[in-house]
Amino acid sequence: MFSRRLQVQERLTKQVALAMQELLDPQGVAVVMEASHFCMVMRGVQKPGSQTITSSMFGCFRDNAKTREEFLSLIRRSGI
């Protein structure tokens, strides 16, 4: 829904997190997005397979450092 138009990855990540927050009304939302950017591959670092990771957090993930660290450590273990 959000990625149909060109935009920066940071904005896309935040839009997904905000949509989840508004629709589900949870205690917290954490979104981590990993993407390969054509501009980086062709013009920027010119390294095929370059990945950029962004995150957006609300609620308990933003307010509670322990919850945030637990989430991020689980993400790291999963290979993202």
A tleap script that builds the chain and sets N, CA, C and O, in Angstrom:
source leaprc.protein.ff14SB
mol = sequence {
  NMET PHE SER ARG ARG LEU GLN VAL GLN GLU
  ARG LEU THR LYS GLN VAL ALA LEU ALA MET
  GLN GLU LEU LEU ASP PRO GLN GLY VAL ALA
  VAL VAL MET GLU ALA SER HIE PHE CYS MET
  VAL MET ARG GLY VAL GLN LYS PRO GLY SER
  GLN THR ILE THR SER SER MET PHE GLY CYS
  PHE ARG ASP ASN ALA LYS THR ARG GLU GLU
  PHE LEU SER LEU ILE ARG ARG SER GLY CILE
}
set mol.1.N position { 0.812 -1.188 0.000 }
set mol.1.CA position { 0.000 0.000 0.000 }
set mol.1.C position { 0.863 1.263 0.000 }
set mol.1.O position { 0.581 2.204 -0.742 }
set mol.2.N position { 1.910 1.290 0.826 }
set mol.2.CA position { 2.737 2.488 0.935 }
set mol.2.C position { 3.877 2.513 -0.084 }
set mol.2.O position { 4.350 3.588 -0.452 }
set mol.3.N position { 4.315 1.358 -0.536 }
set mol.3.CA position { 5.498 1.313 -1.396 }
set mol.3.C position { 5.178 1.465 -2.872 }
set mol.3.O position { 6.065 1.290 -3.708 }
set mol.4.N position { 3.965 1.777 -3.211 }
set mol.4.CA position { 3.601 1.936 -4.617 }
set mol.4.C position { 4.232 3.168 -5.241 }
set mol.4.O position { 4.444 3.218 -6.452 }
set mol.5.N position { 4.532 4.159 -4.419 }
set mol.5.CA position { 5.140 5.385 -4.948 }
set mol.5.C position { 6.593 5.471 -4.465 }
set mol.5.O position { 6.970 4.857 -3.466 }
set mol.6.N position { 7.379 6.231 -5.184 }
set mol.6.CA position { 8.768 6.416 -4.785 }
set mol.6.C position { 8.835 7.234 -3.507 }
set mol.6.O position { 8.146 8.245 -3.371 }
set mol.7.N position { 9.658 6.796 -2.580 }
set mol.7.CA position { 9.851 7.530 -1.341 }
set mol.7.C position { 11.081 6.999 -0.626 }
set mol.7.O position { 11.632 5.965 -1.006 }
set mol.8.N position { 11.504 7.699 0.398 }
set mol.8.CA position { 12.674 7.256 1.143 }
set mol.8.C position { 12.275 6.123 2.089 }
set mol.8.O position { 11.146 6.073 2.578 }
set mol.9.N position { 13.202 5.236 2.331 }
set mol.9.CA position { 12.943 4.057 3.148 }
set mol.9.C position { 12.534 4.430 4.570 }
set mol.9.O position { 11.674 3.773 5.157 }
set mol.10.N position { 13.135 5.466 5.123 }
set mol.10.CA position { 12.796 5.883 6.488 }
set mol.10.C position { 11.320 6.255 6.600 }
set mol.10.O position { 10.661 5.888 7.573 }
set mol.11.N position { 10.807 6.968 5.628 }
set mol.11.CA position { 9.394 7.358 5.643 }
set mol.11.C position { 8.499 6.129 5.498 }
set mol.11.O position { 7.488 6.012 6.190 }
set mol.12.N position { 8.860 5.229 4.617 }
set mol.12.CA position { 8.089 4.004 4.418 }
set mol.12.C position { 8.020 3.185 5.711 }
set mol.12.O position { 6.956 2.691 6.083 }
set mol.13.N position { 9.149 3.048 6.384 }
set mol.13.CA position { 9.200 2.304 7.643 }
set mol.13.C position { 8.278 2.933 8.680 }
set mol.13.O position { 7.543 2.230 9.373 }
set mol.14.N position { 8.319 4.243 8.785 }
set mol.14.CA position { 7.473 4.943 9.755 }
set mol.14.C position { 5.995 4.825 9.393 }
set mol.14.O position { 5.158 4.657 10.280 }
set mol.15.N position { 5.660 4.909 8.111 }
set mol.15.CA position { 4.269 4.793 7.681 }
set mol.15.C position { 3.698 3.420 8.031 }
set mol.15.O position { 2.557 3.325 8.483 }
set mol.16.N position { 4.468 2.367 7.831 }
set mol.16.CA position { 4.022 1.009 8.170 }
set mol.16.C position { 3.790 0.911 9.677 }
set mol.16.O position { 2.766 0.385 10.114 }
set mol.17.N position { 4.732 1.412 10.467 }
set mol.17.CA position { 4.599 1.361 11.926 }
set mol.17.C position { 3.385 2.153 12.402 }
set mol.17.O position { 2.640 1.681 13.260 }
set mol.18.N position { 3.175 3.350 11.855 }
set mol.18.CA position { 2.024 4.167 12.247 }
set mol.18.C position { 0.707 3.494 11.874 }
set mol.18.O position { -0.251 3.538 12.646 }
set mol.19.N position { 0.650 2.878 10.710 }
set mol.19.CA position { -0.572 2.185 10.283 }
set mol.19.C position { -0.897 1.035 11.233 }
set mol.19.O position { -2.051 0.847 11.617 }
set mol.20.N position { 0.119 0.275 11.608 }
set mol.20.CA position { -0.095 -0.821 12.554 }
set mol.20.C position { -0.563 -0.282 13.904 }
set mol.20.O position { -1.463 -0.849 14.523 }
set mol.21.N position { 0.042 0.799 14.355 }
set mol.21.CA position { -0.327 1.412 15.629 }
set mol.21.C position { -1.781 1.877 15.603 }
set mol.21.O position { -2.526 1.645 16.555 }
set mol.22.N position { -2.182 2.526 14.524 }
set mol.22.CA position { -3.541 3.056 14.430 }
set mol.22.C position { -4.587 1.956 14.267 }
set mol.22.O position { -5.654 2.027 14.877 }
set mol.23.N position { -4.298 0.941 13.455 }
set mol.23.CA position { -5.275 -0.115 13.194 }
set mol.23.C position { -5.424 -1.102 14.351 }
set mol.23.O position { -6.533 -1.537 14.659 }
set mol.24.N position { -4.310 -1.454 14.988 }
set mol.24.CA position { -4.336 -2.494 16.004 }
set mol.24.C position { -4.409 -1.972 17.428 }
set mol.24.O position { -4.858 -2.681 18.328 }
set mol.25.N position { -3.971 -0.737 17.639 }
set mol.25.CA position { -3.897 -0.110 18.965 }
set mol.25.C position { -3.181 -1.000 19.992 }
set mol.25.O position { -3.716 -1.246 21.073 }
set mol.26.N position { -1.973 -1.482 19.658 }
set mol.26.CA position { -1.224 -2.332 20.587 }
set mol.26.C position { -0.480 -1.484 21.619 }
set mol.26.O position { -0.507 -0.254 21.566 }
set mol.27.N position { 0.180 -2.158 22.550 }
set mol.27.CA position { 1.005 -1.452 23.536 }
set mol.27.C position { 2.251 -0.873 22.888 }
set mol.27.O position { 2.818 0.100 23.385 }
set mol.28.N position { 2.675 -1.463 21.787 }
set mol.28.CA position { 3.846 -0.971 21.074 }
set mol.28.C position { 3.960 -1.595 19.701 }
set mol.28.O position { 3.391 -2.652 19.427 }
set mol.29.N position { 4.707 -0.921 18.843 }
set mol.29.CA position { 4.951 -1.398 17.479 }
set mol.29.C position { 6.426 -1.205 17.174 }
set mol.29.O position { 7.010 -0.164 17.477 }
set mol.30.N position { 7.019 -2.227 16.566 }
set mol.30.CA position { 8.401 -2.120 16.095 }
set mol.30.C position { 8.452 -2.668 14.669 }
set mol.30.O position { 8.007 -3.786 14.409 }
set mol.31.N position { 8.990 -1.883 13.763 }
set mol.31.CA position { 9.127 -2.284 12.365 }
set mol.31.C position { 10.586 -2.129 11.979 }
set mol.31.O position { 11.186 -1.074 12.185 }
set mol.32.N position { 11.153 -3.191 11.414 }
set mol.32.CA position { 12.512 -3.153 10.888 }
set mol.32.C position { 12.414 -3.521 9.414 }
set mol.32.O position { 11.826 -4.543 9.058 }
set mol.33.N position { 12.990 -2.686 8.563 }
set mol.33.CA position { 12.906 -2.902 7.130 }
set mol.33.C position { 14.312 -2.965 6.536 }
set mol.33.O position { 15.163 -2.123 6.821 }
set mol.34.N position { 14.530 -3.970 5.716 }
set mol.34.CA position { 15.812 -4.131 5.028 }
set mol.34.C position { 15.532 -4.095 3.531 }
set mol.34.O position { 14.649 -4.805 3.049 }
set mol.35.N position { 16.271 -3.279 2.798 }
set mol.35.CA position { 16.021 -3.142 1.370 }
set mol.35.C position { 17.307 -2.902 0.603 }
set mol.35.O position { 18.293 -2.385 1.129 }
set mol.36.N position { 17.258 -3.293 -0.647 }
set mol.36.CA position { 18.344 -3.010 -1.578 }
set mol.36.C position { 17.878 -1.849 -2.449 }
set mol.36.O position { 16.780 -1.886 -3.004 }
set mol.37.N position { 18.704 -0.827 -2.567 }
set mol.37.CA position { 18.315 0.370 -3.303 }
set mol.37.C position { 19.049 0.434 -4.637 }
set mol.37.O position { 20.275 0.336 -4.694 }
set mol.38.N position { 18.287 0.598 -5.692 }
set mol.38.CA position { 18.853 0.683 -7.032 }
set mol.38.C position { 19.867 1.817 -7.138 }
set mol.38.O position { 20.906 1.670 -7.781 }
set mol.39.N position { 19.561 2.952 -6.503 }
set mol.39.CA position { 20.472 4.097 -6.604 }
set mol.39.C position { 21.823 3.795 -5.950 }
set mol.39.O position { 22.854 4.273 -6.424 }
set mol.40.N position { 21.830 3.016 -4.878 }
set mol.40.CA position { 23.091 2.664 -4.218 }
set mol.40.C position { 23.878 1.652 -5.047 }
set mol.40.O position { 25.105 1.712 -5.123 }
set mol.41.N position { 23.162 0.735 -5.655 }
set mol.41.CA position { 23.824 -0.311 -6.432 }
set mol.41.C position { 24.436 0.263 -7.704 }
set mol.41.O position { 25.541 -0.117 -8.089 }
set mol.42.N position { 23.724 1.171 -8.352 }
set mol.42.CA position { 24.186 1.685 -9.646 }
set mol.42.C position { 25.043 2.948 -9.540 }
set mol.42.O position { 26.026 3.091 -10.267 }
set mol.43.N position { 24.679 3.866 -8.639 }
set mol.43.CA position { 25.368 5.154 -8.620 }
set mol.43.C position { 26.156 5.413 -7.354 }
set mol.43.O position { 27.234 6.005 -7.403 }
set mol.44.N position { 25.632 4.978 -6.225 }
set mol.44.CA position { 26.244 5.308 -4.941 }
set mol.44.C position { 27.496 4.483 -4.665 }
set mol.44.O position { 28.562 4.746 -5.220 }
set mol.45.N position { 27.352 3.487 -3.804 }
set mol.45.CA position { 28.504 2.684 -3.415 }
set mol.45.C position { 28.894 1.686 -4.493 }
set mol.45.O position { 29.959 1.074 -4.417 }
set mol.46.N position { 28.046 1.520 -5.488 }
set mol.46.CA position { 28.277 0.628 -6.624 }
set mol.46.C position { 28.677 -0.768 -6.167 }
set mol.46.O position { 29.630 -1.357 -6.678 }
set mol.47.N position { 27.941 -1.278 -5.207 }
set mol.47.CA position { 28.195 -2.613 -4.685 }
set mol.47.C position { 26.900 -3.414 -4.760 }
set mol.47.O position { 25.991 -3.182 -3.963 }
set mol.48.N position { 26.798 -4.351 -5.699 }
set mol.48.CA position { 25.589 -5.175 -5.792 }
set mol.48.C position { 25.325 -5.897 -4.471 }
set mol.48.O position { 26.243 -6.395 -3.820 }
set mol.49.N position { 24.062 -5.940 -4.100 }
set mol.49.CA position { 23.698 -6.606 -2.855 }
set mol.49.C position { 23.769 -5.709 -1.632 }
set mol.49.O position { 23.563 -6.185 -0.516 }
set mol.50.N position { 24.058 -4.413 -1.811 }
set mol.50.CA position { 24.089 -3.481 -0.676 }
set mol.50.C position { 22.708 -3.414 -0.050 }
set mol.50.O position { 21.703 -3.299 -0.753 }
set mol.51.N position { 22.661 -3.484 1.261 }
set mol.51.CA position { 21.396 -3.442 1.982 }
set mol.51.C position { 21.387 -2.258 2.936 }
set mol.51.O position { 22.415 -1.896 3.508 }
set mol.52.N position { 20.213 -1.662 3.099 }
set mol.52.CA position { 20.016 -0.595 4.066 }
set mol.52.C position { 18.935 -1.049 5.029 }
set mol.52.O position { 17.895 -1.552 4.603 }
set mol.53.N position { 19.172 -0.877 6.326 }
set mol.53.CA position { 18.212 -1.278 7.343 }
set mol.53.C position { 17.723 -0.038 8.078 }
set mol.53.O position { 18.522 0.782 8.530 }
set mol.54.N position { 16.393 0.094 8.195 }
set mol.54.CA position { 15.795 1.183 8.956 }
set mol.54.C position { 14.818 0.596 9.963 }
set mol.54.O position { 14.332 -0.522 9.790 }
set mol.55.N position { 14.531 1.356 11.015 }
set mol.55.CA position { 13.561 0.899 12.010 }
set mol.55.C position { 12.716 2.066 12.483 }
set mol.55.O position { 13.119 3.227 12.406 }
set mol.56.N position { 11.536 1.727 12.973 }
set mol.56.CA position { 10.630 2.713 13.554 }
set mol.56.C position { 9.922 2.043 14.718 }
set mol.56.O position { 9.422 0.926 14.588 }
set mol.57.N position { 9.878 2.724 15.853 }
set mol.57.CA position { 9.296 2.133 17.055 }
set mol.57.C position { 8.384 3.126 17.753 }
set mol.57.O position { 8.652 4.327 17.797 }
set mol.58.N position { 7.295 2.587 18.300 }
set mol.58.CA position { 6.323 3.371 19.056 }
set mol.58.C position { 5.926 2.613 20.310 }
set mol.58.O position { 6.144 1.406 20.420 }
set mol.59.N position { 5.342 3.337 21.250 }
set mol.59.CA position { 4.828 2.719 22.476 }
set mol.59.C position { 5.936 2.121 23.323 }
set mol.59.O position { 6.979 2.741 23.526 }
set mol.60.N position { 5.700 0.902 23.821 }
set mol.60.CA position { 6.654 0.282 24.748 }
set mol.60.C position { 8.015 0.036 24.117 }
set mol.60.O position { 9.017 -0.015 24.830 }
set mol.61.N position { 8.078 -0.118 22.802 }
set mol.61.CA position { 9.381 -0.328 22.158 }
set mol.61.C position { 10.214 0.944 22.166 }
set mol.61.O position { 11.444 0.882 22.198 }
set mol.62.N position { 9.564 2.080 22.137 }
set mol.62.CA position { 10.279 3.349 22.193 }
set mol.62.C position { 10.563 3.758 23.638 }
set mol.62.O position { 11.632 4.289 23.942 }
set mol.63.N position { 9.602 3.508 24.521 }
set mol.63.CA position { 9.696 3.993 25.896 }
set mol.63.C position { 10.504 3.102 26.831 }
set mol.63.O position { 11.079 3.591 27.803 }
set mol.64.N position { 10.555 1.806 26.551 }
set mol.64.CA position { 11.195 0.856 27.455 }
set mol.64.C position { 12.460 0.286 26.810 }
set mol.64.O position { 12.378 -0.493 25.860 }
set mol.65.N position { 13.605 0.667 27.317 }
set mol.65.CA position { 14.889 0.240 26.737 }
set mol.65.C position { 15.052 -1.278 26.774 }
set mol.65.O position { 15.605 -1.858 25.839 }
set mol.66.N position { 14.585 -1.923 27.827 }
set mol.66.CA position { 14.723 -3.378 27.947 }
set mol.66.C position { 13.896 -4.092 26.870 }
set mol.66.O position { 14.371 -5.046 26.253 }
set mol.67.N position { 12.675 -3.636 26.648 }
set mol.67.CA position { 11.820 -4.221 25.605 }
set mol.67.C position { 12.437 -4.018 24.232 }
set mol.67.O position { 12.454 -4.933 23.409 }
set mol.68.N position { 12.944 -2.814 23.986 }
set mol.68.CA position { 13.573 -2.489 22.701 }
set mol.68.C position { 14.794 -3.366 22.453 }
set mol.68.O position { 14.960 -3.901 21.357 }
set mol.69.N position { 15.647 -3.517 23.458 }
set mol.69.CA position { 16.853 -4.344 23.313 }
set mol.69.C position { 16.517 -5.809 23.086 }
set mol.69.O position { 17.185 -6.488 22.306 }
set mol.70.N position { 15.478 -6.304 23.768 }
set mol.70.CA position { 15.064 -7.697 23.562 }
set mol.70.C position { 14.614 -7.909 22.121 }
set mol.70.O position { 14.988 -8.896 21.486 }
set mol.71.N position { 13.817 -6.989 21.612 }
set mol.71.CA position { 13.352 -7.079 20.227 }
set mol.71.C position { 14.523 -7.045 19.249 }
set mol.71.O position { 14.607 -7.875 18.344 }
set mol.72.N position { 15.421 -6.087 19.435 }
set mol.72.CA position { 16.554 -5.949 18.518 }
set mol.72.C position { 17.487 -7.154 18.581 }
set mol.72.O position { 18.041 -7.551 17.556 }
set mol.73.N position { 17.670 -7.741 19.754 }
set mol.73.CA position { 18.526 -8.932 19.850 }
set mol.73.C position { 17.878 -10.120 19.151 }
set mol.73.O position { 18.578 -10.926 18.539 }
set mol.74.N position { 16.556 -10.244 19.229 }
set mol.74.CA position { 15.861 -11.320 18.513 }
set mol.74.C position { 15.973 -11.129 17.000 }
set mol.74.O position { 16.129 -12.098 16.256 }
set mol.75.N position { 15.895 -9.889 16.554 }
set mol.75.CA position { 16.037 -9.598 15.122 }
set mol.75.C position { 17.445 -9.969 14.648 }
set mol.75.O position { 17.616 -10.572 13.588 }
set mol.76.N position { 18.443 -9.601 15.442 }
set mol.76.CA position { 19.839 -9.909 15.074 }
set mol.76.C position { 20.054 -11.415 14.965 }
set mol.76.O position { 20.729 -11.882 14.047 }
set mol.77.N position { 19.484 -12.171 15.895 }
set mol.77.CA position { 19.628 -13.637 15.868 }
set mol.77.C position { 18.952 -14.268 14.680 }
set mol.77.O position { 19.375 -15.321 14.205 }
set mol.78.N position { 17.891 -13.625 14.190 }
set mol.78.CA position { 17.147 -14.206 13.075 }
set mol.78.C position { 17.844 -13.971 11.728 }
set mol.78.O position { 17.434 -14.515 10.703 }
set mol.79.N position { 18.891 -13.161 11.747 }
set mol.79.CA position { 19.669 -12.951 10.520 }
set mol.79.C position { 19.296 -11.720 9.741 }
set mol.79.O position { 19.797 -11.527 8.633 }
set mol.80.N position { 18.436 -10.880 10.273 }
set mol.80.CA position { 18.067 -9.646 9.552 }
set mol.80.C position { 19.115 -8.600 9.830 }
set mol.80.O position { 19.017 -7.480 9.331 }
savepdb mol mol.pdb
quit
